[in-house]
């Protein structure tokens, strides 16, 4: 990703002393000297002057300024990263130092950093950075781009997703062995209220699509054109709208959202207060869902009392192997034999099924 472009609304305010190096009256020689970074200015103002010189018409000035900003001494850099620096300066530093975890973490903790920069940092493959950003409830609640970025970051784990959903007030922290499957069900909207809420989300004045996305009917929609319209409507939603739809929508809405690439969205589906056991079975069988979703299913004691769910978790290649191995012990011999012969499960699972049958003397 390239360096961020300065906003047209951005105005860098400099002291009269600093303006001597970047103002209209500064000569090229003066600007080139200033771009070297050896200026009698406080750290933040020095860095701000260098940032301004990045946009100088003289190529040599721009190059020198870039090198100076990228190589600020640690004592100066720390003040710039943690102090009241201009948001565009912090954005620039985040981009040029995106592989340096220490620098990115300090930028993420700085209240002067813009939400747009935080959303960029949330995309980076740095676990501590993901944890820092996901702990800032106020930013998550006011900027859905941050939630979206965290949900698509491979390093965003289940604990972080749970924290995000809890901060957003979408779901209680559930999914462990002590969870109550009924938590939050009393807060679910009725189908009629859900339809009205979805109409508002979609801007669907006729209610044509909202009616289907709110429905809990058991019959699957066979109309391909209608399904295509529903899919397109959901894809156009922002991540926060999808999370609301996952909680208050109906069966068709959940079937579309469980496949969403954003882990926060798909997790909010499995934690919907309206989800049914038959849907959980289908999700456990679905090979396109994330392993985070399957972990939540496998850790819910109520759901895993169902034999079909245990079998689905065992045969789904996306299930964590310890989970699949655990549930092998509860399967009937005929299913163990099928798994033993199956090429659709990992070899460690089929081998374990064979060992269980050998212990029983069944093969």
KAURJO-V258104 format. One record per pair of residues at least 12 apart in sequence whose C-alpha atoms are under 10 Angstrom apart, sorted by sequence separation. I is the first residue (numbers start at 0). J is the second residue. D is the distance in Angstrom with one decimal. If there is no record, write none. Layout:
BEGIN
i=[I,I]
j=[J,J]
d=[D,D]
END
This chain:
BEGIN
i=[20,21,33,34,36,49,52,53,80,93,120,121,133,160,161,170,171,194,197,198,241,244,245,253,256,257,296,297,311,312,313,314,337,338,339,340,20,21,36,51,52,53,79,80,93,107,132,133,150,161,170,194,196,197,255,256,269,283,296,309,310,312,313,314,335,336,338,339,340,19,20,34,35,49,50,89,92,93,103,106,107,118,132,146,149,158,169,170,194,195,197,198,211,242,253,254,279,282,283,309,312,313,335,338,339,33,34,49,50,53,117,194,195,197,198,211,241,253,297,311,312,313,337,338,339,17,33,34,48,49,76,90,104,133,158,170,193,194,197,252,253,280,296,297,309,310,335,336,337,339,34,49,50,89,103,132,146,157,193,194,196,208,212,279,309,310,313,335,336,339,20,30,34,46,49,50,89,146,194,195,207,208,211,241,246,253,294,308,309,334,335,30,33,34,49,93,129,130,191,193,194,233,245,293,309,310,335,336,48,68,86,89,103,108,118,129,190,193,194,208,209,212,241,244,245,248,253,306,309,310,314,332,335,336,17,31,34,46,47,81,104,107,117,118,146,192,193,208,212,230,234,238,242,243,245,246,247,253,297,309,310,323,327,335,17,30,46,69,80,89,90,94,97,103,106,107,117,133,190,191,207,229,230,233,234,241,242,245,246,249,266,270,280,293,297,313,323,327,330,16,17,45,68,69,80,81,82,86,89,90,93,97,100,104,105,108,121,122,129,140,190,191,209,229,233,238,241,242,244,245,246,248,250,265,266,269,279,280,284,294,303,306,307,314,324,328,332,333,16,17,31,68,80,81,82,86,87,88,89,90,92,93,100,103,104,107,108,114,118,121,130,139,189,190,208,239,240,241,242,243,244,245,246,247,249,250,254,258,265,268,269,279,283,284,293,294,298,306,310,314,323,324,327,328,332,30,34,35,46,77,80,81,84,86,87,90,91,94,98,100,103,104,107,113,114,117,118,119,120,121,122,123,129,130,134,139,188,190,208,226,230,234,238,239,242,243,245,246,247,248,249,250,253,257,266,267,270,276,277,280,283,284,286,290,292,293,294,297,306,310,313,320,323,324,327,331,336,14,31,34,45,69,76,79,80,81,83,84,85,86,87,90,93,94,97,98,99,100,101,104,105,118,119,121,122,123,126,128,129,130,133,136,140,141,229,230,233,238,241,242,245,246,247,248,262,265,266,269,270,276,280,281,282,283,284,285,290,291,292,293,297,318,336,17,21,30,31,33,34,35,36,68,69,79,80,81,82,83,84,85,86,89,90,93,97,98,100,101,104,108,114,115,117,118,121,122,125,126,127,129,132,133,136,139,140,241,244,245,246,254,258,260,262,265,266,269,275,276,280,281,283,284,285,288,290,291,314,316,317,320,321,324,328,332,16,17,20,21,27,31,32,34,35,36,77,80,81,82,83,84,85,86,97,100,104,107,110,114,117,118,120,121,122,124,125,126,130,134,135,139,140,243,245,246,250,254,257,258,259,260,261,262,263,279,280,283,284,286,287,289,290,291,294,297,310,315,316,317,320,323,324,327,19,20,22,27,30,31,34,35,36,42,46,77,80,81,82,83,86,87,90,114,115,116,118,119,120,121,122,123,124,125,126,130,133,134,136,137,203,226,242,245,258,259,260,262,263,266,276,279,280,282,283,284,286,287,288,289,290,293,297,314,315,316,332,14,17,18,21,27,30,31,33,34,35,36,37,42,45,46,65,79,81,82,86,90,114,115,118,119,121,122,123,124,125,126,129,133,136,137,257,258,259,262,277,280,281,282,283,284,285,286,287,288,314,315,13,17,20,21,29,30,31,32,33,34,35,36,80,81,114,117,118,121,122,123,124,135,136,201,213,219,220,257,258,277,280,283,284,285,286,313,314,12,13,20,27,28,31,32,34,35,36,42,43,47,80,122,130,134,200,201,212,218,219,257,276,279,280,283,284,285,286,316,11,27,30,31,34,35,42,43,46,121,122,133,200,212,215,216,217,218,284,13,21,30,33,34,36,41,42,43,45,121,201,213,214,215,216,217,283,284,314,12,13,36,42,43,44,201,212,213,214,215,216,257,283,313,314,11,12,42,43,200,212,213,214,215,313,11,41,42,43,47,50,51,200,211,212,213,214,215,13,41,43,46,47,50,210,211,212,213,214,215,11,43,46,49,201,209,210,211,212,213,11,42,43,44,47,48,200,209,211,212,213,43,44,47,50,200,211,212,42,43,46,47,50,212,46,197,200,209,212,200,43,5,197,196,197,196,5,4,193,197,193,196,197,196,193,194,193,194,192,193,194,192,193,190,188,189,190,215,187,188,189,190,215,186,187,188,189,215,217,186,187,184,183,169,167,170,12,169,11,169,10,11,167,9,11,169,170,9,10,11,169,9,164,5,6,5,4,5,3,187,188,189,3,5,187,188,4,5,186,187,3,4,183,184,185,186,2,3,150,182,183,184,185,2,3,182,183,184,1,2,3,147,148,180,182,183,184,2,3,147,180,181,2,3,146,147,174,180,181,1,2,144,145,146,0,1,143,144,180,0,143,144,174,143,174,0,142,143,170,173,169,172,140,164,171,163,164,170,169,170,160,161,164,169,170,160,164,159,160,157,161,156,157,160,161,164,155,156,160,151,153,155,151,152,153,157,161,150,151,152,150,151,149,150,151,3,147,148,149,150,151,147,149,150,146,147,148,150,146,147,150,146,147,146,174,0,175,176,180,174,175,178,179,180,181,174,175,176,177,178,179,180,173,174,175,176,177,178,179,180,174,175,176,177,178,174,175,176,173,174,175,176,173,174,160,157,158,156,157,156,157,155,157,157]
j=[32,33,45,46,48,61,64,65,92,105,132,133,145,172,173,182,183,206,209,210,253,256,257,265,268,269,308,309,323,324,325,326,349,350,351,352,33,34,49,64,65,66,92,93,106,120,145,146,163,174,183,207,209,210,268,269,282,296,309,322,323,325,326,327,348,349,351,352,353,33,34,48,49,63,64,103,106,107,117,120,121,132,146,160,163,172,183,184,208,209,211,212,225,256,267,268,293,296,297,323,326,327,349,352,353,48,49,64,65,68,132,209,210,212,213,226,256,268,312,326,327,328,352,353,354,33,49,50,64,65,92,106,120,149,174,186,209,210,213,268,269,296,312,313,325,326,351,352,353,355,51,66,67,106,120,149,163,174,210,211,213,225,229,296,326,327,330,352,353,356,38,48,52,64,67,68,107,164,212,213,225,226,229,259,264,271,312,326,327,352,353,49,52,53,68,112,148,149,210,212,213,252,264,312,328,329,354,355,68,88,106,109,123,128,138,149,210,213,214,228,229,232,261,264,265,268,273,326,329,330,334,352,355,356,38,52,55,67,68,102,125,128,138,139,167,213,214,229,233,251,255,259,263,264,266,267,268,274,318,330,331,344,348,356,39,52,68,91,102,111,112,116,119,125,128,129,139,155,212,213,229,251,252,255,256,263,264,267,268,271,288,292,302,315,319,335,345,349,352,39,40,68,91,92,103,104,105,109,112,113,116,120,123,127,128,131,144,145,152,163,213,214,232,252,256,261,264,265,267,268,269,271,273,288,289,292,302,303,307,317,326,329,330,337,347,351,355,356,40,41,55,92,104,105,106,110,111,112,113,114,116,117,124,127,128,131,132,138,142,145,154,163,213,214,232,263,264,265,266,267,268,269,270,271,273,274,278,282,289,292,293,303,307,308,317,318,322,330,334,338,347,348,351,352,356,55,59,60,71,102,105,106,109,111,112,115,116,119,123,125,128,129,132,138,139,142,143,144,145,146,147,148,154,155,159,164,213,215,233,251,255,259,263,264,267,268,270,271,272,273,274,275,278,282,291,292,295,301,302,305,308,309,311,315,317,318,319,322,331,335,338,345,348,349,352,356,361,40,57,60,71,95,102,105,106,107,109,110,111,112,113,116,119,120,123,124,125,126,127,130,131,144,145,147,148,149,152,154,155,156,159,162,166,167,255,256,259,264,267,268,271,272,273,274,288,291,292,295,296,302,306,307,308,309,310,311,316,317,318,319,323,344,362,44,48,57,58,60,61,62,63,95,96,106,107,108,109,110,111,112,113,116,117,120,124,125,127,128,131,135,141,142,144,145,148,149,152,153,154,156,159,160,163,166,167,268,271,272,273,281,285,287,289,292,293,296,302,303,307,308,310,311,312,315,317,318,341,343,344,347,348,351,355,359,44,45,48,49,55,59,60,62,63,64,105,108,109,110,111,112,113,114,125,128,132,135,138,142,145,146,148,149,150,152,153,154,158,162,163,167,168,271,273,274,278,282,285,286,287,288,289,290,291,307,308,311,312,314,315,317,318,319,322,325,338,343,344,345,348,351,352,355,48,49,51,56,59,60,63,64,65,71,75,106,109,110,111,112,115,116,119,143,144,145,147,148,149,150,151,152,153,154,155,159,162,163,165,166,232,255,271,274,287,288,289,291,292,295,305,308,309,311,312,313,315,316,317,318,319,322,326,343,344,345,361,44,47,48,51,57,60,61,63,64,65,66,67,72,75,76,95,109,111,112,116,120,144,145,148,149,151,152,153,154,155,156,159,163,166,167,287,288,289,292,307,310,311,312,313,314,315,316,317,318,344,345,44,48,51,52,60,61,62,63,64,65,66,67,111,112,145,148,149,152,153,154,155,166,167,232,244,250,251,288,289,308,311,314,315,316,317,344,345,44,45,52,59,60,63,64,66,67,68,74,75,79,112,154,162,166,232,233,244,250,251,289,308,311,312,315,316,317,318,348,44,60,63,64,67,68,75,76,79,154,155,166,233,245,248,249,250,251,317,47,55,64,67,68,70,75,76,77,79,155,235,247,248,249,250,251,317,318,348,47,48,71,77,78,79,236,247,248,249,250,251,292,318,348,349,47,48,78,79,236,248,249,250,251,349,48,78,79,80,84,87,88,237,248,249,250,251,252,51,79,81,84,85,88,248,249,250,251,252,253,50,82,85,88,240,248,249,250,251,252,51,82,83,84,87,88,240,249,251,252,253,84,85,88,91,241,252,253,84,85,88,89,92,254,89,240,243,252,255,244,88,51,243,243,244,244,54,54,243,247,244,247,248,248,246,247,247,248,247,248,249,248,249,247,246,247,248,273,246,247,248,249,274,246,247,248,249,275,277,247,248,246,246,239,239,242,85,242,85,243,85,86,242,85,87,245,246,86,87,88,246,87,242,86,87,87,87,88,87,271,272,273,88,90,272,273,90,91,272,273,90,91,270,271,272,273,90,91,238,270,271,272,273,91,92,271,272,273,91,92,93,237,238,270,272,273,274,93,94,238,271,272,94,95,238,239,266,272,273,94,95,237,238,239,94,95,237,238,274,95,238,239,269,239,270,97,239,240,267,270,267,270,239,263,270,263,264,270,270,271,262,263,266,271,272,263,267,263,264,262,266,262,263,266,267,270,262,263,267,259,261,263,260,261,262,266,270,260,261,262,261,262,261,262,263,116,260,261,262,263,264,261,263,264,261,262,263,265,262,263,266,263,264,264,292,119,294,295,299,294,295,298,299,300,301,295,296,297,298,299,300,301,295,296,297,298,299,300,301,302,297,298,299,300,301,298,299,300,298,299,300,301,299,300,291,290,291,290,291,291,292,291,294,295]
d=[8.5,8.3,9.2,10.0,8.9,8.7,6.0,6.3,8.2,9.6,8.3,8.6,8.7,9.6,7.7,8.6,7.1,7.4,5.4,8.3,9.7,8.5,8.6,8.6,6.8,7.5,8.5,7.9,9.0,9.5,8.3,9.8,8.8,8.9,7.9,9.2,6.1,9.5,7.2,8.6,8.4,9.9,9.3,9.3,7.0,7.4,8.3,8.2,9.4,8.7,7.0,9.7,8.4,8.4,9.6,9.7,8.5,7.3,9.6,9.4,8.7,9.9,6.2,9.2,9.8,8.8,9.4,5.4,8.8,9.5,8.7,8.2,8.5,8.8,7.1,9.7,8.3,8.9,9.5,8.9,9.1,8.8,9.5,9.3,9.2,9.1,9.3,10.0,9.1,7.6,9.9,9.5,9.2,8.8,9.4,8.6,9.6,8.8,8.8,8.3,7.6,6.4,8.2,6.6,5.5,8.1,6.0,5.2,7.8,9.3,7.3,5.4,8.6,7.5,9.5,9.4,7.3,5.9,7.3,9.6,9.3,9.9,9.0,8.5,9.2,9.6,7.7,9.3,8.8,7.5,9.6,8.5,8.8,7.7,9.9,9.9,8.4,5.7,7.3,9.0,8.4,9.3,8.6,10.0,9.3,7.3,9.2,7.2,9.9,9.8,9.6,9.5,9.6,6.8,7.1,8.5,7.7,9.3,8.8,8.4,9.0,8.3,7.5,7.5,5.8,7.8,9.1,5.4,7.4,9.0,9.2,9.8,6.7,9.3,7.4,7.4,9.5,9.6,7.5,8.8,9.7,9.6,8.1,9.3,9.9,8.6,9.3,9.5,8.0,9.1,7.4,9.6,8.5,8.6,6.5,9.7,9.8,9.6,8.7,8.8,5.1,8.0,7.4,7.4,9.9,8.6,9.8,9.8,9.8,9.8,9.9,9.0,9.3,9.4,9.6,7.0,8.8,5.8,8.0,7.7,8.7,9.9,9.9,9.4,8.2,9.5,9.5,9.5,7.8,6.9,9.8,9.2,8.1,7.7,8.9,8.9,10.0,8.7,9.3,9.6,9.3,7.4,8.6,9.6,9.8,8.8,8.8,6.4,9.3,9.7,9.2,9.8,7.7,9.2,9.1,6.9,9.7,8.1,8.8,7.8,9.4,9.9,8.3,7.2,9.1,7.5,6.6,9.7,7.4,8.1,7.3,8.8,9.4,9.2,9.8,9.6,9.9,9.1,9.7,7.8,9.8,8.6,8.8,7.7,9.1,9.5,5.5,6.1,6.7,9.8,9.7,9.2,8.7,9.2,9.5,9.9,10.0,9.7,9.3,9.1,7.4,9.3,9.3,7.7,8.8,10.0,9.9,9.8,6.2,7.6,7.4,7.7,9.4,7.6,9.3,7.4,9.3,8.7,8.4,9.1,5.9,8.9,9.6,8.2,7.9,8.0,6.4,8.4,9.3,4.9,9.2,8.9,8.4,7.9,8.8,6.8,7.7,9.7,9.2,9.9,9.0,8.2,9.6,9.9,8.7,9.5,9.0,9.8,8.3,9.8,9.9,8.0,9.3,6.2,9.5,9.5,9.8,9.0,8.2,9.9,9.9,9.1,9.5,9.8,5.7,7.2,8.0,6.9,8.4,6.5,9.5,7.6,9.1,6.5,8.1,9.5,9.5,9.2,9.0,8.6,8.7,8.5,7.8,7.6,7.6,7.6,8.3,9.5,7.9,8.9,9.1,9.9,9.0,8.0,7.7,7.4,9.0,7.8,8.0,7.2,9.8,6.5,8.0,8.5,7.2,8.6,8.8,8.5,8.4,8.3,6.0,6.8,9.1,6.0,8.3,8.3,8.9,8.5,8.2,6.8,7.2,9.3,6.7,9.6,9.1,9.6,8.8,8.9,8.8,8.4,9.2,9.0,7.4,8.2,8.4,9.9,9.8,7.6,10.0,9.0,6.8,8.8,8.3,8.3,6.1,9.6,8.5,4.8,8.2,8.3,8.5,8.8,8.9,7.8,7.4,9.2,8.6,9.5,10.0,8.7,6.3,10.0,10.0,9.9,9.9,6.1,7.4,7.0,9.5,9.5,8.7,8.6,7.2,9.6,6.8,10.0,9.2,9.8,8.6,5.8,9.9,7.0,8.8,9.8,5.6,9.3,8.0,9.7,7.0,5.2,8.1,5.5,8.4,8.6,7.4,8.8,9.3,9.2,9.5,9.9,9.8,5.8,7.9,8.9,5.4,9.2,9.6,9.8,6.6,9.5,6.5,9.2,7.6,9.9,8.5,9.2,9.8,6.9,8.9,7.7,6.3,6.6,7.6,9.9,9.3,9.0,5.8,7.8,9.5,7.0,9.6,9.5,9.0,8.5,8.7,8.6,9.5,9.5,9.2,8.0,9.1,10.0,9.0,7.3,7.0,8.9,9.7,8.4,7.5,9.6,8.5,9.2,7.8,9.2,9.2,7.7,7.3,8.1,6.6,7.9,5.6,7.9,8.7,7.3,9.6,8.7,8.0,9.0,7.4,9.0,8.7,8.4,9.0,4.3,5.5,6.5,9.3,9.5,9.6,9.3,9.8,8.4,7.8,7.9,6.2,9.3,9.5,9.3,7.3,9.3,9.1,9.5,7.3,7.1,9.5,7.8,9.7,10.0,6.6,8.5,8.8,5.0,9.5,10.0,5.8,8.9,9.1,7.3,9.3,8.2,9.6,7.3,7.6,9.2,9.9,7.8,7.5,9.0,9.6,7.0,8.3,8.3,5.8,7.3,8.2,9.1,5.6,8.8,5.8,8.2,9.2,9.4,9.6,7.3,8.9,9.6,10.0,6.8,6.7,7.9,8.6,5.5,9.1,7.1,9.7,6.0,9.6,7.7,9.3,7.6,9.5,9.6,9.1,8.9,8.1,8.7,9.5,9.9,9.5,8.7,9.5,9.7,9.8,9.7,5.2,5.4,6.9,9.6,9.7,7.2,5.9,9.1,7.9,10.0,9.8,8.3,5.5,9.6,7.5,9.9,8.4,8.4,10.0,9.5,9.9,9.6,9.5,4.9,5.3,6.4,10.0,9.3,8.6,9.7,7.2,8.6,7.8,8.8,9.5,8.7,8.9,9.6,7.7,9.2,8.2,7.5,9.2,9.1,7.5,7.3,7.3,7.2,7.5,7.0,7.3,8.0,9.5,8.7,9.7,9.6,9.4,9.4,6.7,8.4,8.4,7.7,9.9,8.3,8.6,7.4,8.9,8.8,5.6,9.3,6.2,9.8,7.7,8.7,6.8,9.2,9.1,7.7,6.9,6.4,7.9,8.2,9.1,8.1,7.2,7.6,6.4,8.5,8.9,4.4,9.3,9.1,9.1,9.9,9.0,8.6,9.5,10.0,8.6,9.9,8.2,9.5,8.4,7.9,6.1,9.7,9.1,5.6,9.3,6.4,9.4,9.2,8.1,6.4,5.9,9.5,9.0,6.0,9.4,8.3,9.5,9.3,8.4,9.4,9.1,7.8,7.3,6.9,7.9,9.6,5.9,9.1,7.1,6.8,9.8,6.8,9.6,9.5,9.5,8.9,8.0,8.1,8.1,5.7,9.4,9.5,7.5,9.4,8.0,7.3,8.9,8.8,9.1,9.0,7.9,7.2,8.7,9.2,8.2,6.8,8.4,9.2,7.1,9.1,6.1,9.6,6.2,8.4,8.7,9.2,9.7,8.8,9.5,9.1,7.3,9.6,8.6,6.0,7.9,8.6,7.8,9.2,9.1,9.3,9.9,8.8,9.9,8.4,8.4,9.8,8.0,8.9,8.9,9.9,8.9,7.2,9.5,8.7,8.8,9.3,9.9,8.0,9.8,8.3,6.9,9.2,5.3,8.6,7.2,9.9,9.7,9.3,9.8,9.9,8.4,8.2,8.0,9.8,9.5,7.9,8.4,9.3,9.7,8.9,9.5,8.6,7.6,9.8,9.2,9.3,8.8,7.5,7.4,4.9,7.3,9.5,9.4,9.7,8.3,8.7,7.8,8.3,9.1,6.9,8.8,7.7,9.4,4.6,4.8,5.1,8.8,8.8,8.5,7.9,9.3,7.5,9.7,6.6,5.1,8.0,5.8,4.2,6.4,7.6,10.0,8.8,9.5,6.4,8.8,7.9,8.7,9.2,9.7,9.1,5.5,7.4,7.2,9.4,9.9,9.8,9.9,8.7,7.6,6.5,9.6,7.7,7.3,7.7,8.5,10.0,9.3,7.6,9.8,9.4,8.9,8.7,9.2,8.8,5.7,7.2,7.8,9.6,7.9,8.4,9.4,10.0,6.6,9.6,7.0,5.0,9.7,6.1,9.7,6.8,8.3,9.1,8.1,8.5,9.6,8.6,7.8,9.9,9.7,9.9,9.9,9.1,8.8,9.5,9.5,8.2,9.4,9.9,8.7,9.1,6.9,8.6,9.4,10.0,10.0,8.2,8.6,8.0,7.3,8.8,9.4,8.7,5.6,7.7,8.8,6.1,9.0,9.8,8.1,8.3,8.6,8.3,8.0,8.8,7.3,5.9,9.6,7.6,9.6,9.6,6.2,8.5,9.9,9.8,10.0,9.4,9.4,9.9,9.9,9.8,9.1,9.9,9.2,7.5,7.5,7.4,9.3,10.0,9.5,9.2,9.0,9.4,8.3,9.1,9.7,9.5,7.3,7.9,8.8,9.8,8.1,6.5,8.4,9.1,7.9,8.5,9.4,9.8,9.5,9.3,6.1,9.0,9.4,9.2,7.8,6.9,6.8,8.6,9.2,8.2,8.0,9.8,8.4,6.1,9.1,9.4,8.4,4.6,9.8,6.2,9.6,9.8,5.8,6.8,9.6,9.0,9.4,8.4,9.7,8.8,7.3,9.3,9.5,9.1,7.4,6.0,10.0,7.2,6.0,9.7,7.4,8.4,9.9,8.3,9.6,7.4,7.1,8.7,9.8,8.1,7.7,8.6,7.7,8.0,10.0,9.5,6.6,9.2,9.3,6.2,8.0,9.8,9.3,9.4,7.5,7.5,7.7,9.2,9.3,7.4,8.6,7.8,9.3,6.9,9.1,7.7,7.4,8.3,8.8,8.8,8.4,5.7,7.4,9.2,9.3,8.8,8.3,8.8,9.0,7.6,9.0,9.7,8.3,9.8,9.0,10.0,10.0,9.2,6.9,8.5,9.1,8.6,9.9,8.1,5.0,8.6,4.8,6.4,8.4,4.8,8.2,9.3,10.0,8.4,8.4,5.0,9.9,6.8,8.0,7.6,9.2,8.9,9.8,9.3,9.9,7.8,9.7,7.7,8.8,9.7,9.3,9.8,9.0,9.2,7.5,7.9,7.0,8.5,8.3,8.7,9.9,4.8,9.2,8.8,8.6,6.8,8.9,6.9,8.1,7.3,8.9,5.1,7.9,8.1,8.3,8.4,8.5,5.3,5.7,7.9,9.1,6.0,6.4,6.1,9.5,6.0,8.6,9.3,8.6,9.4,9.2,9.4,9.6,10.0,5.9,7.4,8.5,9.9,8.6,8.6]
END
